[in-house]
């Protein structure tokens, strides 16, 4: 329903903020990781996950779309609700959490408050393949200016293609015609993947 809110931070705490967007104050739950990014800012943009339950409608905000996506992946696992998902993202960086899931590090996930051994195993079982497909690199910050092939690769990975396969196809396309635009490279790659 909501993709992001951009506005003035009226109130900041490590667990929530009040964001004034065109005169409307939104109470948004955040992770400690997101708080680290916005604690010194007056204005910010938060990527929103809107969670509707029987008894509540709650907004969760994240500093990046990748952190929001990881949160939504986490809460898709049976037994992990939004508050536990936020706790997981507050305990480590999103990169560390994704890496722990992809590499099957049950002990690291079990250390998080509210996560027992069964939940940690279920989390890994349900998300490992999905996160491997996205690639651990999907959470790393994208450099300011990417080359045309790098931009095409980022787009293909975001579309769900395995990074190594997309790289191989793009290398062949670039060696055949290095003057192609990003759009042309993506279209050619989609035909070959």
N, C-alpha and C positions, 0 to 999 in steps of 0.2 A: 504494500500500500504506500509506504513512504520509502524513498531511496536515501535521502539525506536532508538535514536541516542545517542552514547556515544562519548564524545570528550572533548576538552579544551574550557573553557569559555573565549572567546576573549573580550566580552563586556557584561555587566550585567546592566539592568535597571529594575525597578519594573514591567514594562509592556512587555519587550522583552529581548532576549539575542541573541548574535551571538555565535554559537557553531561551533568550528573548528573540523570537522570530516575528518581525513586523508587529510588535506590540502584544504578542501572545507568548506567555511563559510556559515552556514545556519542561516537565520534570523527567529527566532522562537518566536511567541507571547506566553506569559506566564501569569498565574494568580498571584496575590499577595501571595496567599498561597504557590505556587511553589517557588516564589522568596524567601520566608522565609526559605525554605529548602536549596537553592543553593547559597544564597548571600555570604557565607563565603568559598565557594569551588572554586577551580581552574578547576577541571575536574568534569564532572557529566554525568548522564544518564537521558535523558528525554524521556518519553513515548509520542509518536507523534500522533496527529489527523490531517490528511491532508484534508483540505477543498477546494474543487474546485467549483468555481462559474463562471458565464459567463465572468466576467472581472478580475478574480484573482485566484491564487492558493496560499493558505496560510497554513503555518505550525503552529500548536498550540502544546505547550509542557507542560507536567505535571510531577510532582515529583513521582507520583505513578500510576500504572495501574488503580487503583480504582478511582482516581480523573479523569483520562482520560475517563473512562466508564461513570461516572456521567456527564461529559461534553457532551459526545455523546448522553446520554439520554436527557439532557436538550435541546440540539439543534434539537432533533427529534420532539419537540413540535412546532406546527405551531405558527409563530410569534416570535420565539426566534432564532436569528441567532448566529453565533460564537462569535461576539463581546459581545452580551448580555449574552451569556453563560459564557464567561470569566469574565464579570462584576459580575455575580451571584457568581462565585467561588472566586472572589476577595473580596466580601463583608463579607462572613462568611467562616468557615471551611467547607469542603465537608461533614463532619459528621453532622454539624448543619443544612446544607441545606437539606440533605437527611432526617434527622429527622423531619424537618419542613414540608417537602412534605408528608412523611408517616403519620404524625400526623395531617395533614390538617391545618397547622398554616398559614392561608392566610395573616394575619397582618404582620408576620415576613418577608414573601416573598415580600409583597407589599412595604416594606421599602427600597428594593434594587432599586437603580437608574435605570430607564428605565422600571420598572415593575409596571403596573397599576393593579387595582383590577380584571379586566377581565382576563388579562394574568396570574396573580397569581392563579386564580381559574382554568384556563385551564391547567396550569402546574401541579397543584395538581390532577385534574381530570384524566389527561393523564398518569401521572407517579406514582401515589400512589400505585396502585396494582403491577406494575412492580417492584418498589423499595421494597415493602413489601415482595415480593417473593424472592428478592435477600437478604433481611435482612439488618437491619441497621449495624449489625456487619461486613458486607462485607467491610466497609470502615475503620474499626479499624485496627491498625497495628497488623500484625501477629507476635506472639512471635518468637524469634530466633529458639528455638527448641521445636517442638510440639511432643506430644505423638502420637503413631500410630493411636488411635481412633480420636484424634483431627485433625490430618492430613487428615484422610479419610473424616471426617465431613467437613473440609474446602473445599476439592475437590468436595464433593457432593453439597454443597451450591453454589460453583462456577459453577457447571453444571446446576443450576437452581432449585434444590430441596429445599423445605421449611425446614428450619433448625430444627424445632421441630420434624417433621416427620422423617428426616434423623437421628436425635439423638436417637429417640426411636428404630429405626431399628438397628442402630449401637450398642446400649446398649445390645440388644438381641444377636447380633452376638458375641460381646466381652464376654458376660457371657457364651456362648456356647463354644467358643474357643479363649482365650486371646492371643494365640501365633501367630495368623494370621498376614501376612504382610499387608501393606497399600493397595496394589493392590488387594489382596484376599478379604479384607474387602469391598472395593469399589465394586468389582464384585458381591459379595453376596448381598450387599445392593441394587445394581441396579436391581437385580432379585426380591427383595421384595418391592421396592418402586413403 
